[in-house]
Amino acid sequence: MDSVDFVIRNNDIEANQRAVTVEWMNGIVPNLNFPVRASPEELRACLIDGTVLLQLLNKRRPGYACKVFGFEGGEEQ
């Protein structure tokens, strides 16, 4: 396998991993509706402020983010 094939294969693997992650996030936070084939930049922009992370955390452990971080549904209390 030459280096070009390796880079293409690696890019495909990364894209598939992103797609699985986005599907998982969309399944937990249904109103997210994030595109499955999002670019790394689009995914980063969605996650950078922490709102989606707090929504995911609240779905997995209801009330935990509110107790620990003082947030309710992404809004500071």
PQR file with spaces between the fields and no chain letter, atoms N, CA, C, O and H, PARSE charges and radii, in Angstrom:
ATOM       1  N    MET     1       0.851   -1.172    0.000 -0.4000 1.5000
ATOM       2  CA   MET     1       0.000    0.000    0.000 -0.0000 2.0000
ATOM       3  C    MET     1       0.898    1.237    0.000  0.5500 1.7000
ATOM       4  O    MET     1       1.778    1.369    0.850 -0.5500 1.4000
ATOM       5  N    ASP     2       0.675    2.134   -0.950 -0.4000 1.5000
ATOM       6  CA   ASP     2       1.490    3.342   -0.972 -0.0000 2.0000
ATOM       7  C    ASP     2       0.871    4.414   -0.071  0.5500 1.7000
ATOM       8  O    ASP     2      -0.225    4.234    0.461 -0.5500 1.4000
ATOM       9  H    ASP     2      -0.040    2.026   -1.641  0.4000 1.0000
ATOM      10  N    SER     3       1.583    5.526    0.092 -0.4000 1.5000
ATOM      11  CA   SER     3       1.157    6.551    1.049 -0.0000 2.0000
ATOM      12  C    SER     3      -0.164    7.210    0.644  0.5500 1.7000
ATOM      13  O    SER     3      -0.938    7.608    1.514 -0.5500 1.4000
ATOM      14  H    SER     3       2.473    5.673   -0.340  0.4000 1.0000
ATOM      15  N    VAL     4      -0.431    7.331   -0.640 -0.4000 1.5000
ATOM      16  CA   VAL     4      -1.693    7.937   -1.087 -0.0000 2.0000
ATOM      17  C    VAL     4      -2.870    7.045   -0.688  0.5500 1.7000
ATOM      18  O    VAL     4      -3.884    7.531   -0.187 -0.5500 1.4000
ATOM      19  H    VAL     4       0.198    7.007   -1.346  0.4000 1.0000
ATOM      20  N    ASP     5      -2.727    5.740   -0.914 -0.4000 1.5000
ATOM      21  CA   ASP     5      -3.776    4.804   -0.526 -0.0000 2.0000
ATOM      22  C    ASP     5      -4.002    4.842    0.981  0.5500 1.7000
ATOM      23  O    ASP     5      -5.141    4.785    1.446 -0.5500 1.4000
ATOM      24  H    ASP     5      -1.903    5.345   -1.321  0.4000 1.0000
ATOM      25  N    PHE     6      -2.920    4.936    1.735 -0.4000 1.5000
ATOM      26  CA   PHE     6      -3.016    4.991    3.185 -0.0000 2.0000
ATOM      27  C    PHE     6      -3.798    6.226    3.631  0.5500 1.7000
ATOM      28  O    PHE     6      -4.661    6.129    4.504 -0.5500 1.4000
ATOM      29  H    PHE     6      -1.995    4.982    1.357  0.4000 1.0000
ATOM      30  N    VAL     7      -3.504    7.383    3.040 -0.4000 1.5000
ATOM      31  CA   VAL     7      -4.188    8.634    3.398 -0.0000 2.0000
ATOM      32  C    VAL     7      -5.671    8.545    3.050  0.5500 1.7000
ATOM      33  O    VAL     7      -6.518    8.957    3.843 -0.5500 1.4000
ATOM      34  H    VAL     7      -2.803    7.462    2.331  0.4000 1.0000
ATOM      35  N    ILE     8      -5.988    8.016    1.885 -0.4000 1.5000
ATOM      36  CA   ILE     8      -7.391    7.868    1.479 -0.0000 2.0000
ATOM      37  C    ILE     8      -8.123    6.944    2.429  0.5500 1.7000
ATOM      38  O    ILE     8      -9.232    7.247    2.871 -0.5500 1.4000
ATOM      39  H    ILE     8      -5.300    7.681    1.241  0.4000 1.0000
ATOM      40  N    ARG     9      -7.502    5.811    2.744 -0.4000 1.5000
ATOM      41  CA   ARG     9      -8.119    4.844    3.677 -0.0000 2.0000
ATOM      42  C    ARG     9      -8.302    5.466    5.047  0.5500 1.7000
ATOM      43  O    ARG     9      -9.346    5.283    5.674 -0.5500 1.4000
ATOM      44  H    ARG     9      -6.602    5.565    2.385  0.4000 1.0000
ATOM      45  N    ASN    10      -7.301    6.201    5.526 -0.4000 1.5000
ATOM      46  CA   ASN    10      -7.378    6.848    6.825 -0.0000 2.0000
ATOM      47  C    ASN    10      -8.505    7.894    6.840  0.5500 1.7000
ATOM      48  O    ASN    10      -9.241    7.994    7.822 -0.5500 1.4000
ATOM      49  H    ASN    10      -6.453    6.350    5.016  0.4000 1.0000
ATOM      50  N    ASN    11      -8.640    8.666    5.763 -0.4000 1.5000
ATOM      51  CA   ASN    11      -9.712    9.653    5.659 -0.0000 2.0000
ATOM      52  C    ASN    11     -11.086    8.989    5.681  0.5500 1.7000
ATOM      53  O    ASN    11     -12.022    9.502    6.296 -0.5500 1.4000
ATOM      54  H    ASN    11      -8.042    8.585    4.965  0.4000 1.0000
ATOM      55  N    ASP    12     -11.201    7.842    5.005 -0.4000 1.5000
ATOM      56  CA   ASP    12     -12.466    7.102    5.005 -0.0000 2.0000
ATOM      57  C    ASP    12     -12.805    6.605    6.408  0.5500 1.7000
ATOM      58  O    ASP    12     -13.956    6.681    6.838 -0.5500 1.4000
ATOM      59  H    ASP    12     -10.441    7.426    4.507  0.4000 1.0000
ATOM      60  N    ILE    13     -11.813    6.104    7.109 -0.4000 1.5000
ATOM      61  CA   ILE    13     -12.025    5.619    8.478 -0.0000 2.0000
ATOM      62  C    ILE    13     -12.473    6.766    9.381  0.5500 1.7000
ATOM      63  O    ILE    13     -13.410    6.614   10.164 -0.5500 1.4000
ATOM      64  H    ILE    13     -10.878    6.042    6.760  0.4000 1.0000
ATOM      65  N    GLU    14     -11.806    7.909    9.271 -0.4000 1.5000
ATOM      66  CA   GLU    14     -12.169    9.073   10.088 -0.0000 2.0000
ATOM      67  C    GLU    14     -13.587    9.543    9.771  0.5500 1.7000
ATOM      68  O    GLU    14     -14.340    9.883   10.683 -0.5500 1.4000
ATOM      69  H    GLU    14     -11.044    8.033    8.634  0.4000 1.0000
ATOM      70  N    ALA    15     -13.957    9.568    8.501 -0.4000 1.5000
ATOM      71  CA   ALA    15     -15.303    9.988    8.101 -0.0000 2.0000
ATOM      72  C    ALA    15     -16.352    9.029    8.653  0.5500 1.7000
ATOM      73  O    ALA    15     -17.409    9.462    9.112 -0.5500 1.4000
ATOM      74  H    ALA    15     -13.345    9.292    7.760  0.4000 1.0000
ATOM      75  N    ASN    16     -16.066    7.729    8.611 -0.4000 1.5000
ATOM      76  CA   ASN    16     -16.994    6.741    9.160 -0.0000 2.0000
ATOM      77  C    ASN    16     -17.124    6.875   10.672  0.5500 1.7000
ATOM      78  O    ASN    16     -18.223    6.755   11.214 -0.5500 1.4000
ATOM      79  H    ASN    16     -15.207    7.378    8.239  0.4000 1.0000
ATOM      80  N    GLN    17     -16.017    7.122   11.352 -0.4000 1.5000
ATOM      81  CA   GLN    17     -16.062    7.320   12.806 -0.0000 2.0000
ATOM      82  C    GLN    17     -16.879    8.557   13.163  0.5500 1.7000
ATOM      83  O    GLN    17     -17.653    8.532   14.119 -0.5500 1.4000
ATOM      84  H    GLN    17     -15.124    7.219   10.912  0.4000 1.0000
ATOM      85  N    ARG    18     -16.713    9.642   12.399 -0.4000 1.5000
ATOM      86  CA   ARG    18     -17.509   10.859   12.610 -0.0000 2.0000
ATOM      87  C    ARG    18     -18.981   10.564   12.403  0.5500 1.7000
ATOM      88  O    ARG    18     -19.819   10.998   13.194 -0.5500 1.4000
ATOM      89  H    ARG    18     -16.084    9.662   11.621  0.4000 1.0000
ATOM      90  N    ALA    19     -19.309    9.821   11.335 -0.4000 1.5000
ATOM      91  CA   ALA    19     -20.707    9.488   11.036 -0.0000 2.0000
ATOM      92  C    ALA    19     -21.330    8.688   12.176  0.5500 1.7000
ATOM      93  O    ALA    19     -22.470    8.947   12.563 -0.5500 1.4000
ATOM      94  H    ALA    19     -18.629    9.469   10.692  0.4000 1.0000
ATOM      95  N    VAL    20     -20.600    7.731   12.712 -0.4000 1.5000
ATOM      96  CA   VAL    20     -21.110    6.937   13.838 -0.0000 2.0000
ATOM      97  C    VAL    20     -21.335    7.826   15.052  0.5500 1.7000
ATOM      98  O    VAL    20     -22.341    7.688   15.747 -0.5500 1.4000
ATOM      99  H    VAL    20     -19.674    7.521   12.398  0.4000 1.0000
ATOM     100  N    THR    21     -20.405    8.736   15.309 -0.4000 1.5000
ATOM     101  CA   THR    21     -20.525    9.655   16.441 -0.0000 2.0000
ATOM     102  C    THR    21     -21.739   10.562   16.273  0.5500 1.7000
ATOM     103  O    THR    21     -22.497   10.769   17.221 -0.5500 1.4000
ATOM     104  H    THR    21     -19.587    8.848   14.744  0.4000 1.0000
ATOM     105  N    VAL    22     -21.924   11.098   15.081 -0.4000 1.5000
ATOM     106  CA   VAL    22     -23.064   11.988   14.826 -0.0000 2.0000
ATOM     107  C    VAL    22     -24.377   11.221   14.957  0.5500 1.7000
ATOM     108  O    VAL    22     -25.335   11.736   15.533 -0.5500 1.4000
ATOM     109  H    VAL    22     -21.308   10.930   14.311  0.4000 1.0000
ATOM     110  N    GLU    23     -24.434   10.006   14.436 -0.4000 1.5000
ATOM     111  CA   GLU    23     -25.642    9.189   14.585 -0.0000 2.0000
ATOM     112  C    GLU    23     -25.944    8.942   16.055  0.5500 1.7000
ATOM     113  O    GLU    23     -27.104    9.000   16.464 -0.5500 1.4000
ATOM     114  H    GLU    23     -23.656    9.588   13.968  0.4000 1.0000
ATOM     115  N    TRP    24     -24.924    8.669   16.849 -0.4000 1.5000
ATOM     116  CA   TRP    24     -25.086    8.447   18.285 -0.0000 2.0000
ATOM     117  C    TRP    24     -25.626    9.712   18.954  0.5500 1.7000
ATOM     118  O    TRP    24     -26.566    9.648   19.745 -0.5500 1.4000
ATOM     119  H    TRP    24     -23.982    8.622   16.517  0.4000 1.0000
ATOM     120  N    MET    25     -25.019   10.875   18.627 -0.4000 1.5000
ATOM     121  CA   MET    25     -25.474   12.138   19.215 -0.0000 2.0000
ATOM     122  C    MET    25     -26.909   12.448   18.807  0.5500 1.7000
ATOM     123  O    MET    25     -27.712   12.862   19.644 -0.5500 1.4000
ATOM     124  H    MET    25     -24.255   10.927   17.984  0.4000 1.0000
ATOM     125  N    ASN    26     -27.245   12.253   17.530 -0.4000 1.5000
ATOM     126  CA   ASN    26     -28.613   12.498   17.054 -0.0000 2.0000
ATOM     127  C    ASN    26     -29.614   11.569   17.732  0.5500 1.7000
ATOM     128  O    ASN    26     -30.759   11.955   17.969 -0.5500 1.4000
ATOM     129  H    ASN    26     -26.594   11.916   16.850  0.4000 1.0000
ATOM     130  N    GLY    27     -29.188   10.347   18.045 -0.4000 1.5000
ATOM     131  CA   GLY    27     -30.073    9.401   18.716 -0.0000 2.0000
ATOM     132  C    GLY    27     -30.351    9.788   20.155  0.5500 1.7000
ATOM     133  O    GLY    27     -31.439    9.523   20.668 -0.5500 1.4000
ATOM     134  H    GLY    27     -28.258   10.034   17.853  0.4000 1.0000
ATOM     135  N    ILE    28     -29.400   10.401   20.803 -0.4000 1.5000
ATOM     136  CA   ILE    28     -29.570   10.799   22.204 -0.0000 2.0000
ATOM     137  C    ILE    28     -30.253   12.157   22.315  0.5500 1.7000
ATOM     138  O    ILE    28     -31.098   12.361   23.186 -0.5500 1.4000
ATOM     139  H    ILE    28     -28.516   10.616   20.386  0.4000 1.0000
ATOM     140  N    VAL    29     -29.890   13.080   21.438 -0.4000 1.5000
ATOM     141  CA   VAL    29     -30.481   14.427   21.429 -0.0000 2.0000
ATOM     142  C    VAL    29     -31.217   14.577   20.093  0.5500 1.7000
ATOM     143  O    VAL    29     -30.658   15.125   19.142 -0.5500 1.4000
ATOM     144  H    VAL    29     -29.204   12.915   20.730  0.4000 1.0000
ATOM     145  N    PRO    30     -32.483   14.089   20.010 -0.5600 1.5000
ATOM     146  CA   PRO    30     -33.196   14.046   18.738  0.2800 2.0000
ATOM     147  C    PRO    30     -33.342   15.399   18.037  0.5500 1.7000
ATOM     148  O    PRO    30     -33.350   15.450   16.807 -0.5500 1.4000
ATOM     149  N    ASN    31     -33.455   16.476   18.779 -0.4000 1.5000
ATOM     150  CA   ASN    31     -33.628   17.783   18.135 -0.0000 2.0000
ATOM     151  C    ASN    31     -32.319   18.328   17.556  0.5500 1.7000
ATOM     152  O    ASN    31     -32.310   19.405   16.961 -0.5500 1.4000
ATOM     153  H    ASN    31     -33.449   16.435   19.778  0.4000 1.0000
ATOM     154  N    LEU    32     -31.231   17.602   17.724 -0.4000 1.5000
ATOM     155  CA   LEU    32     -29.943   18.026   17.189 -0.0000 2.0000
ATOM     156  C    LEU    32     -29.960   17.986   15.658  0.5500 1.7000
ATOM     157  O    LEU    32     -29.524   18.938   15.010 -0.5500 1.4000
ATOM     158  H    LEU    32     -31.239   16.727   18.208  0.4000 1.0000
ATOM     159  N    ASN    33     -30.460   16.892   15.080 -0.4000 1.5000
ATOM     160  CA   ASN    33     -30.575   16.741   13.621 -0.0000 2.0000
ATOM     161  C    ASN    33     -29.310   17.156   12.871  0.5500 1.7000
ATOM     162  O    ASN    33     -29.384   17.872   11.872 -0.5500 1.4000
ATOM     163  H    ASN    33     -30.814   16.120   15.606  0.4000 1.0000
ATOM     164  N    PHE    34     -28.173   16.715   13.344 -0.4000 1.5000
ATOM     165  CA   PHE    34     -26.901   17.057   12.721 -0.0000 2.0000
ATOM     166  C    PHE    34     -26.665   16.162   11.515  0.5500 1.7000
ATOM     167  O    PHE    34     -26.970   14.971   11.584 -0.5500 1.4000
ATOM     168  H    PHE    34     -28.114   16.133   14.155  0.4000 1.0000
ATOM     169  N    PRO    35     -26.132   16.686   10.406 -0.5600 1.5000
ATOM     170  CA   PRO    35     -25.893   15.854    9.216  0.2800 2.0000
ATOM     171  C    PRO    35     -24.854   14.770    9.477  0.5500 1.7000
ATOM     172  O    PRO    35     -23.780   15.040   10.016 -0.5500 1.4000
ATOM     173  N    VAL    36     -25.181   13.555    9.093 -0.4000 1.5000
ATOM     174  CA   VAL    36     -24.306   12.407    9.355 -0.0000 2.0000
ATOM     175  C    VAL    36     -22.944   12.564    8.694  0.5500 1.7000
ATOM     176  O    VAL    36     -21.934   12.153    9.265 -0.5500 1.4000
ATOM     177  H    VAL    36     -26.052   13.335    8.654  0.4000 1.0000
ATOM     178  N    ARG    37     -22.897   13.141    7.521 -0.4000 1.5000
ATOM     179  CA   ARG    37     -21.628   13.312    6.805 -0.0000 2.0000
ATOM     180  C    ARG    37     -21.029   14.700    7.042  0.5500 1.7000
ATOM     181  O    ARG    37     -20.485   15.311    6.122 -0.5500 1.4000
ATOM     182  H    ARG    37     -23.717   13.475    7.057  0.4000 1.0000
ATOM     183  N    ALA    38     -21.130   15.184    8.257 -0.4000 1.5000
ATOM     184  CA   ALA    38     -20.581   16.500    8.608 -0.0000 2.0000
ATOM     185  C    ALA    38     -19.063   16.478    8.530  0.5500 1.7000
ATOM     186  O    ALA    38     -18.422   15.461    8.792 -0.5500 1.4000
ATOM     187  H    ALA    38     -21.572   14.688    9.004  0.4000 1.0000
ATOM     188  N    SER    39     -18.513   17.606    8.168 -0.4000 1.5000
ATOM     189  CA   SER    39     -17.056   17.738    8.133 -0.0000 2.0000
ATOM     190  C    SER    39     -16.541   17.921    9.559  0.5500 1.7000
ATOM     191  O    SER    39     -17.313   18.240   10.463 -0.5500 1.4000
ATOM     192  H    SER    39     -19.034   18.433    7.954  0.4000 1.0000
ATOM     193  N    PRO    40     -15.240   17.719    9.762 -0.5600 1.5000
ATOM     194  CA   PRO    40     -14.676   17.955   11.094  0.2800 2.0000
ATOM     195  C    PRO    40     -14.934   19.395   11.573  0.5500 1.7000
ATOM     196  O    PRO    40     -15.170   19.625   12.760 -0.5500 1.4000
ATOM     197  N    GLU    41     -14.889   20.345   10.654 -0.4000 1.5000
ATOM     198  CA   GLU    41     -15.110   21.751   11.016 -0.0000 2.0000
ATOM     199  C    GLU    41     -16.552   21.975   11.466  0.5500 1.7000
ATOM     200  O    GLU    41     -16.796   22.692   12.436 -0.5500 1.4000
ATOM     201  H    GLU    41     -14.697   20.159    9.690  0.4000 1.0000
ATOM     202  N    GLU    42     -17.515   21.359   10.758 -0.4000 1.5000
ATOM     203  CA   GLU    42     -18.922   21.485   11.131 -0.0000 2.0000
ATOM     204  C    GLU    42     -19.175   20.852   12.501  0.5500 1.7000
ATOM     205  O    GLU    42     -19.896   21.411   13.327 -0.5500 1.4000
ATOM     206  H    GLU    42     -17.316   20.776    9.969  0.4000 1.0000
ATOM     207  N    LEU    43     -18.587   19.703   12.730 -0.4000 1.5000
ATOM     208  CA   LEU    43     -18.743   19.027   14.012 -0.0000 2.0000
ATOM     209  C    LEU    43     -18.121   19.853   15.132  0.5500 1.7000
ATOM     210  O    LEU    43     -18.717   20.005   16.199 -0.5500 1.4000
ATOM     211  H    LEU    43     -18.001   19.249   12.059  0.4000 1.0000
ATOM     212  N    ARG    44     -16.951   20.375   14.900 -0.4000 1.5000
ATOM     213  CA   ARG    44     -16.265   21.214   15.889 -0.0000 2.0000
ATOM     214  C    ARG    44     -17.111   22.439   16.225  0.5500 1.7000
ATOM     215  O    ARG    44     -17.255   22.789   17.396 -0.5500 1.4000
ATOM     216  H    ARG    44     -16.466   20.251   14.034  0.4000 1.0000
ATOM     217  N    ALA    45     -17.672   23.093   15.209 -0.4000 1.5000
ATOM     218  CA   ALA    45     -18.501   24.281   15.426 -0.0000 2.0000
ATOM     219  C    ALA    45     -19.731   23.954   16.261  0.5500 1.7000
ATOM     220  O    ALA    45     -20.171   24.768   17.074 -0.5500 1.4000
ATOM     221  H    ALA    45     -17.555   22.809   14.257  0.4000 1.0000
ATOM     222  N    CYS    46     -20.283   22.770   16.061 -0.4000 1.5000
ATOM     223  CA   CYS    46     -21.459   22.337   16.817 -0.0000 2.0000
ATOM     224  C    CYS    46     -21.125   22.070   18.282  0.5500 1.7000
ATOM     225  O    CYS    46     -21.949   22.304   19.166 -0.5500 1.4000
ATOM     226  H    CYS    46     -19.926   22.109   15.400  0.4000 1.0000
ATOM     227  N    LEU    47     -19.926   21.585   18.531 -0.4000 1.5000
ATOM     228  CA   LEU    47     -19.558   21.139   19.879 -0.0000 2.0000
ATOM     229  C    LEU    47     -18.782   22.165   20.699  0.5500 1.7000
ATOM     230  O    LEU    47     -18.657   22.004   21.913 -0.5500 1.4000
ATOM     231  H    LEU    47     -19.257   21.395   17.813  0.4000 1.0000
ATOM     232  N    ILE    48     -18.266   23.196   20.078 -0.4000 1.5000
ATOM     233  CA   ILE    48     -17.274   24.050   20.722 -0.0000 2.0000
ATOM     234  C    ILE    48     -17.780   24.776   21.970  0.5500 1.7000
ATOM     235  O    ILE    48     -17.007   24.983   22.905 -0.5500 1.4000
ATOM     236  H    ILE    48     -18.367   23.327   19.092  0.4000 1.0000
ATOM     237  N    ASP    49     -19.052   25.165   22.011 -0.4000 1.5000
ATOM     238  CA   ASP    49     -19.527   25.930   23.167 -0.0000 2.0000
ATOM     239  C    ASP    49     -19.969   25.046   24.336  0.5500 1.7000
ATOM     240  O    ASP    49     -20.246   25.563   25.418 -0.5500 1.4000
ATOM     241  H    ASP    49     -19.681   24.996   21.251  0.4000 1.0000
ATOM     242  N    GLY    50     -20.041   23.742   24.143 -0.4000 1.5000
ATOM     243  CA   GLY    50     -20.361   22.827   25.233 -0.0000 2.0000
ATOM     244  C    GLY    50     -21.841   22.551   25.417  0.5500 1.7000
ATOM     245  O    GLY    50     -22.205   21.698   26.227 -0.5500 1.4000
ATOM     246  H    GLY    50     -19.816   23.322   23.263  0.4000 1.0000
ATOM     247  N    THR    51     -22.708   23.248   24.688 -0.4000 1.5000
ATOM     248  CA   THR    51     -24.147   23.063   24.852 -0.0000 2.0000
ATOM     249  C    THR    51     -24.567   21.637   24.524  0.5500 1.7000
ATOM     250  O    THR    51     -25.321   21.023   25.279 -0.5500 1.4000
ATOM     251  H    THR    51     -22.412   23.940   24.030  0.4000 1.0000
ATOM     252  N    VAL    52     -24.089   21.109   23.411 -0.4000 1.5000
ATOM     253  CA   VAL    52     -24.450   19.746   23.014 -0.0000 2.0000
ATOM     254  C    VAL    52     -23.900   18.747   24.030  0.5500 1.7000
ATOM     255  O    VAL    52     -24.574   17.774   24.367 -0.5500 1.4000
ATOM     256  H    VAL    52     -23.476   21.608   22.798  0.4000 1.0000
ATOM     257  N    LEU    53     -22.698   18.977   24.515 -0.4000 1.5000
ATOM     258  CA   LEU    53     -22.124   18.094   25.529 -0.0000 2.0000
ATOM     259  C    LEU    53     -23.015   18.055   26.774  0.5500 1.7000
ATOM     260  O    LEU    53     -23.263   16.982   27.325 -0.5500 1.4000
ATOM     261  H    LEU    53     -22.150   19.768   24.242  0.4000 1.0000
ATOM     262  N    LEU    54     -23.489   19.207   27.213 -0.4000 1.5000
ATOM     263  CA   LEU    54     -24.367   19.249   28.378 -0.0000 2.0000
ATOM     264  C    LEU    54     -25.697   18.553   28.097  0.5500 1.7000
ATOM     265  O    LEU    54     -26.241   17.885   28.977 -0.5500 1.4000
ATOM     266  H    LEU    54     -23.287   20.078   26.766  0.4000 1.0000
ATOM     267  N    GLN    55     -26.225   18.701   26.886 -0.4000 1.5000
ATOM     268  CA   GLN    55     -27.464   18.007   26.521 -0.0000 2.0000
ATOM     269  C    GLN    55     -27.261   16.496   26.540  0.5500 1.7000
ATOM     270  O    GLN    55     -28.110   15.754   27.034 -0.5500 1.4000
ATOM     271  H    GLN    55     -25.784   19.244   26.172  0.4000 1.0000
ATOM     272  N    LEU    56     -26.122   16.045   25.995 -0.4000 1.5000
ATOM     273  CA   LEU    56     -25.805   14.613   26.014 -0.0000 2.0000
ATOM     274  C    LEU    56     -25.673   14.116   27.447  0.5500 1.7000
ATOM     275  O    LEU    56     -26.197   13.059   27.800 -0.5500 1.4000
ATOM     276  H    LEU    56     -25.432   16.648   25.594  0.4000 1.0000
ATOM     277  N    LEU    57     -24.975   14.878   28.258 -0.4000 1.5000
ATOM     278  CA   LEU    57     -24.774   14.505   29.655 -0.0000 2.0000
ATOM     279  C    LEU    57     -26.102   14.434   30.398  0.5500 1.7000
ATOM     280  O    LEU    57     -26.326   13.502   31.171 -0.5500 1.4000
ATOM     281  H    LEU    57     -24.550   15.736   27.972  0.4000 1.0000
ATOM     282  N    ASN    58     -26.982   15.403   30.177 -0.4000 1.5000
ATOM     283  CA   ASN    58     -28.281   15.408   30.843 -0.0000 2.0000
ATOM     284  C    ASN    58     -29.163   14.255   30.391  0.5500 1.7000
ATOM     285  O    ASN    58     -29.974   13.759   31.174 -0.5500 1.4000
ATOM     286  H    ASN    58     -26.800   16.160   29.550  0.4000 1.0000
ATOM     287  N    LYS    59     -29.022   13.816   29.142 -0.4000 1.5000
ATOM     288  CA   LYS    59     -29.782   12.660   28.668 -0.0000 2.0000
ATOM     289  C    LYS    59     -29.265   11.372   29.300  0.5500 1.7000
ATOM     290  O    LYS    59     -30.044   10.483   29.645 -0.5500 1.4000
ATOM     291  H    LYS    59     -28.364   14.219   28.506  0.4000 1.0000
ATOM     292  N    ARG    60     -27.943   11.282   29.448 -0.4000 1.5000
ATOM     293  CA   ARG    60     -27.338   10.071   30.014 -0.0000 2.0000
ATOM     294  C    ARG    60     -27.482   10.018   31.539  0.5500 1.7000
ATOM     295  O    ARG    60     -27.705    8.952   32.114 -0.5500 1.4000
ATOM     296  H    ARG    60     -27.311   12.004   29.167  0.4000 1.0000
ATOM     297  N    ARG    61     -27.350   11.189   32.188 -0.4000 1.5000
ATOM     298  CA   ARG    61     -27.448   11.274   33.650 -0.0000 2.0000
ATOM     299  C    ARG    61     -28.297   12.490   33.994  0.5500 1.7000
ATOM     300  O    ARG    61     -27.759   13.556   34.295 -0.5500 1.4000
ATOM     301  H    ARG    61     -27.169   12.054   31.721  0.4000 1.0000
ATOM     302  N    PRO    62     -29.630   12.341   33.953 -0.5600 1.5000
ATOM     303  CA   PRO    62     -30.522   13.481   34.149  0.2800 2.0000
ATOM     304  C    PRO    62     -30.193   14.269   35.426  0.5500 1.7000
ATOM     305  O    PRO    62     -30.038   13.704   36.509 -0.5500 1.4000
ATOM     306  N    GLY    63     -30.094   15.579   35.257 -0.4000 1.5000
ATOM     307  CA   GLY    63     -29.830   16.471   36.380 -0.0000 2.0000
ATOM     308  C    GLY    63     -28.383   16.628   36.762  0.5500 1.7000
ATOM     309  O    GLY    63     -28.050   17.529   37.532 -0.5500 1.4000
ATOM     310  H    GLY    63     -30.219   16.038   34.377  0.4000 1.0000
ATOM     311  N    TYR    64     -27.504   15.781   36.249 -0.4000 1.5000
ATOM     312  CA   TYR    64     -26.102   15.814   36.648 -0.0000 2.0000
ATOM     313  C    TYR    64     -25.438   17.125   36.252  0.5500 1.7000
ATOM     314  O    TYR    64     -24.759   17.747   37.070 -0.5500 1.4000
ATOM     315  H    TYR    64     -27.774   15.049   35.624  0.4000 1.0000
ATOM     316  N    ALA    65     -25.626   17.555   35.001 -0.4000 1.5000
ATOM     317  CA   ALA    65     -25.005   18.798   34.540 -0.0000 2.0000
ATOM     318  C    ALA    65     -25.546   19.992   35.316  0.5500 1.7000
ATOM     319  O    ALA    65     -24.819   20.951   35.576 -0.5500 1.4000
ATOM     320  H    ALA    65     -26.177   17.050   34.336  0.4000 1.0000
ATOM     321  N    CYS    66     -26.820   19.932   35.684 -0.4000 1.5000
ATOM     322  CA   CYS    66     -27.413   21.026   36.463 -0.0000 2.0000
ATOM     323  C    CYS    66     -26.742   21.124   37.826  0.5500 1.7000
ATOM     324  O    CYS    66     -26.414   22.220   38.278 -0.5500 1.4000
ATOM     325  H    CYS    66     -27.410   19.153   35.472  0.4000 1.0000
ATOM     326  N    LYS    67     -26.536   19.988   38.482 -0.4000 1.5000
ATOM     327  CA   LYS    67     -25.920   19.981   39.814 -0.0000 2.0000
ATOM     328  C    LYS    67     -24.455   20.386   39.759  0.5500 1.7000
ATOM     329  O    LYS    67     -24.002   21.193   40.571 -0.5500 1.4000
ATOM     330  H    LYS    67     -26.802   19.097   38.114  0.4000 1.0000
ATOM     331  N    VAL    68     -23.729   19.844   38.827 -0.4000 1.5000
ATOM     332  CA   VAL    68     -22.288   20.043   38.779 -0.0000 2.0000
ATOM     333  C    VAL    68     -21.916   21.365   38.125  0.5500 1.7000
ATOM     334  O    VAL    68     -21.038   22.076   38.613 -0.5500 1.4000
ATOM     335  H    VAL    68     -24.097   19.189   38.167  0.4000 1.0000
ATOM     336  N    PHE    69     -22.582   21.697   37.018 -0.4000 1.5000
ATOM     337  CA   PHE    69     -22.172   22.865   36.231 -0.0000 2.0000
ATOM     338  C    PHE    69     -23.116   24.054   36.348  0.5500 1.7000
ATOM     339  O    PHE    69     -22.790   25.142   35.872 -0.5500 1.4000
ATOM     340  H    PHE    69     -23.295   21.119   36.621  0.4000 1.0000
ATOM     341  N    GLY    70     -24.272   23.874   36.968 -0.4000 1.5000
ATOM     342  CA   GLY    70     -25.234   24.958   37.100 -0.0000 2.0000
ATOM     343  C    GLY    70     -25.923   25.324   35.809  0.5500 1.7000
ATOM     344  O    GLY    70     -26.286   26.483   35.608 -0.5500 1.4000
ATOM     345  H    GLY    70     -24.537   22.991   37.354  0.4000 1.0000
ATOM     346  N    PHE    71     -26.112   24.340   34.911 -0.4000 1.5000
ATOM     347  CA   PHE    71     -26.760   24.593   33.635 -0.0000 2.0000
ATOM     348  C    PHE    71     -28.047   23.804   33.556  0.5500 1.7000
ATOM     349  O    PHE    71     -28.162   22.718   34.125 -0.5500 1.4000
ATOM     350  H    PHE    71     -25.817   23.399   35.075  0.4000 1.0000
ATOM     351  N    GLU    72     -29.017   24.359   32.845 -0.4000 1.5000
ATOM     352  CA   GLU    72     -30.290   23.684   32.572 -0.0000 2.0000
ATOM     353  C    GLU    72     -30.536   23.747   31.079  0.5500 1.7000
ATOM     354  O    GLU    72     -30.845   24.818   30.555 -0.5500 1.4000
ATOM     355  H    GLU    72     -28.923   25.242   32.384  0.4000 1.0000
ATOM     356  N    GLY    73     -30.408   22.631   30.381 -0.4000 1.5000
ATOM     357  CA   GLY    73     -30.671   22.598   28.943 -0.0000 2.0000
ATOM     358  C    GLY    73     -29.797   23.551   28.151  0.5500 1.7000
ATOM     359  O    GLY    73     -30.227   24.077   27.125 -0.5500 1.4000
ATOM     360  H    GLY    73     -30.158   21.762   30.806  0.4000 1.0000
ATOM     361  N    GLY    74     -28.570   23.782   28.615 -0.4000 1.5000
ATOM     362  CA   GLY    74     -27.661   24.647   27.908 -0.0000 2.0000
ATOM     363  C    GLY    74     -27.718   26.090   28.342  0.5500 1.7000
ATOM     364  O    GLY    74     -26.918   26.902   27.877 -0.5500 1.4000
ATOM     365  H    GLY    74     -28.220   23.355   29.449  0.4000 1.0000
ATOM     366  N    GLU    75     -28.656   26.441   29.235 -0.4000 1.5000
ATOM     367  CA   GLU    75     -28.784   27.807   29.696 -0.0000 2.0000
ATOM     368  C    GLU    75     -28.222   27.909   31.112  0.5500 1.7000
ATOM     369  O    GLU    75     -28.522   27.078   31.968 -0.5500 1.4000
ATOM     370  H    GLU    75     -29.306   25.782   29.612  0.4000 1.0000
ATOM     371  N    GLU    76     -27.413   28.922   31.347 -0.4000 1.5000
ATOM     372  CA   GLU    76     -26.838   29.122   32.667 -0.0000 2.0000
ATOM     373  C    GLU    76     -27.937   29.575   33.618  0.5500 1.7000
ATOM     374  O    GLU    76     -28.769   30.409   33.261 -0.5500 1.4000
ATOM     375  H    GLU    76     -27.169   29.598   30.652  0.4000 1.0000
ATOM     376  N    GLN    77     -27.939   29.018   34.843 -0.4000 1.5000
ATOM     377  CA   GLN    77     -28.950   29.400   35.828 -0.0000 2.0000
ATOM     378  C    GLN    77     -28.482   30.547   36.674  0.5500 1.7000
ATOM     379  O    GLN    77     -29.209   31.000   37.558 -0.5500 1.4000
ATOM     380  H    GLN    77     -27.263   28.341   35.133  0.4000 1.0000
